[in-house]
Amino acid sequence: HVLGIKDMAGLLKPAAAKLLVGAIRKEFPDLPIHVHTHDTAMTGVATHLAAAEAGADAVDCAMDSLSGTTSQPSLGAVV
């Protein structure tokens, strides 16, 4: 099983992602966590980095030329 956190509107902010993923990771240390968001609010890169720092196992990104706004955060910026 994998827990998928889906933010289809792209409104998840870094602090909230860190709090959410951190709380889930603390309660379920062996559960894989996958975060999917869009870059609508232009905070997607920071949100992905915060989620990863809090223990997310996977985040969705888009290649740089297709990233941003209604797409996923930039892979080049996240990596």
VOBA-1610 file (N, C-alpha, C; in pm, whole numbers, padded with zeros to 5 digits, always signed):
BEGIN
His+00082-00118+00000His+00000+00000+00000His+00087+00125+00000Val+00035+00230-00062Val+00101+00360-00066Val-00005+00465-00036Leu+00029+00560+00049Leu-00062+00671+00076Leu-00031+00783-00022Gly-00129+00821-00103Gly-00112+00931-00197Gly-00180+01056-00145Ile-00102+01161-00127Ile-00156+01291-00089Ile-00170+01371-00217Lys-00293+01398-00258Lys-00320+01463-00386Lys-00372+01604-00364Asp-00297+01702-00409Asp-00336+01843-00401Asp-00360+01892-00543Met-00474+01859-00597Met-00503+01889-00737Met-00518+02038-00765Ala-00550+02116-00663Ala-00564+02261-00682Ala-00431+02334-00669Gly-00330+02268-00614Gly-00199+02331-00597Gly-00196+02434-00486Leu-00278+02414-00383Leu-00287+02511-00274Leu-00213+02468-00148Leu-00155+02348-00148Leu-00080+02300-00032Leu+00048+02382-00017Lys+00066+02442+00099Lys+00183+02526+00125Lys+00291+02445+00196Pro+00416+02492+00190Pro+00528+02415+00250Pro+00509+02380+00397Ala+00469+02475+00478Ala+00453+02447+00622Ala+00345+02342+00646Ala+00236+02351+00571Ala+00128+02254+00586Ala+00172+02116+00538Ala+00248+02111+00429Ala+00299+01982+00379Ala+00391+01918+00481Lys+00477+01997+00541Lys+00569+01945+00641Lys+00493+01892+00763Leu+00392+01966+00806Leu+00311+01924+00920Leu+00234+01796+00889Leu+00169+01792+00773Leu+00088+01676+00734Leu+00173+01551+00714Val+00277+01561+00634Val+00362+01445+00607Val+00434+01401+00735Gly+00481+01497+00813Gly+00548+01463+00938Gly+00459+01388+01036Ala+00334+01431+01047Ala+00240+01364+01137Ala+00207+01223+01089Ile+00189+01208+00958Ile+00163+01074+00903Ile+00284+00984+00920Arg+00403+01037+00892Arg+00526+00959+00905Arg+00547+00914+01049Lys+00517+01001+01144Lys+00534+00966+01286Lys+00441+00851+01325Glu+00318+00856+01277Glu+00218+00755+01313Glu+00238+00623+01236Phe+00284+00634+01111Phe+00301+00517+01024Phe+00441+00520+00961Pro+00543+00485+01037Pro+00681+00501+00990Pro+00719+00417+00867Asp+00648+00309+00842Asp+00683+00223+00728Asp+00594+00241+00607Leu+00497+00330+00614Leu+00403+00352+00505Leu+00463+00444+00399Pro+00475+00399+00275Pro+00525+00488+00170Pro+00427+00604+00147Ile+00482+00725+00138Ile+00400+00845+00118Ile+00439+00910-00015His+00338+00935-00097His+00357+00993-00230His+00280+01125-00235Val+00346+01235-00270Val+00283+01367-00275Val+00270+01413-00420His+00149+01453-00455His+00122+01506-00589His+00057+01642-00572Thr+00116+01744-00631Thr+00059+01878-00625Thr+00081+01947-00758His+00014+02056-00777His+00034+02141-00894His+00096+02271-00847Asp+00155+02346-00937Asp+00229+02466-00901Asp+00144+02593-00917Thr+00014+02579-00897Thr-00079+02689-00917Thr-00043+02813-00836Ala-00007+02793-00710Ala+00027+02904-00621Ala+00175+02941-00629Met+00248+02876-00720Met+00392+02900-00740Met+00475+02867-00615Thr+00426+02776-00533Thr+00501+02731-00415Thr+00527+02581-00421Gly+00505+02521-00538Gly+00517+02377-00551Gly+00655+02322-00521Val+00759+02391-00565Val+00896+02344-00539Val+00922+02342-00389Ala+00890+02451-00322Ala+00911+02458-00177Ala+00825+02355-00104Thr+00704+02334-00154Thr+00615+02235-00093Thr+00673+02094-00106His+00724+02062-00224His+00784+01930-00244His+00907+01911-00156Leu+00989+02013-00146Leu+01109+02001-00062Leu+01072+01984+00085Ala+00970+02056+00130Ala+00924+02042+00270Ala+00866+01904+00294Ala+00789+01853+00198Ala+00731+01720+00211Ala+00841+01613+00216Ala+00940+01626+00130Ala+01051+01531+00130Ala+01129+01537+00260Glu+01152+01657+00308Glu+01224+01674+00434Glu+01147+01610+00550Ala+01015+01613+00542Ala+00931+01556+00648Ala+00913+01405+00636Gly+00962+01347+00523Gly+00957+01202+00512Gly+00881+01146+00394Ala+00836+01231+00301Ala+00769+01179+00181Ala+00868+01095+00100Asp+00821+00985+00047Asp+00906+00896-00030Asp+00912+00933-00178Ala+00806+00996-00227Ala+00800+01032-00369Ala+00720+01161-00387Val+00765+01245-00479Val+00691+01365-00517Val+00687+01370-00669Asp+00578+01420-00723Asp+00565+01429-00869Asp+00619+01563-00919Cys+00700+01555-01023Cys+00755+01675-01086Cys+00736+01666-01237Ala+00755+01778-01304Ala+00747+01781-01450Ala+00880+01832-01504Met+00914+01787-01625Met+01037+01839-01685Met+01024+01991-01696Asp+01135+02059-01686Asp+01136+02204-01671Asp+01050+02278-01773Ser+01058+02239-01900Ser+00987+02313-02004Ser+00835+02296-01996Leu+00787+02196-01923Leu+00644+02172-01910Leu+00592+02195-01769Ser+00674+02255-01682Ser+00638+02268-01542Ser+00577+02404-01511Gly+00527+02415-01388Gly+00475+02541-01338Gly+00326+02558-01360Thr+00270+02653-01292Thr+00128+02690-01291Thr+00038+02566-01280Thr-00035+02530-01385Thr-00128+02418-01372Thr-00061+02282-01385Ser+00068+02281-01410Ser+00143+02156-01415Ser+00211+02131-01280Gln+00296+02032-01275Gln+00368+02002-01152Gln+00490+02094-01140Pro+00548+02099-01020Pro+00670+02178-00999Pro+00785+02127-01086Ser+00880+02212-01109Ser+00995+02185-01196Ser+01089+02079-01137Leu+01117+01976-01216Leu+01211+01873-01173Leu+01350+01932-01153Gly+01391+02021-01242Gly+01523+02083-01230Gly+01540+02162-01102Ala+01433+02227-01058Ala+01441+02306-00935Ala+01435+02217-00810Val+01362+02108-00818Val+01351+02019-00702Val+01479+01938-00683Val+01534+01889-00791Val+01654+01805-00782Val+01775+01893-00766
//
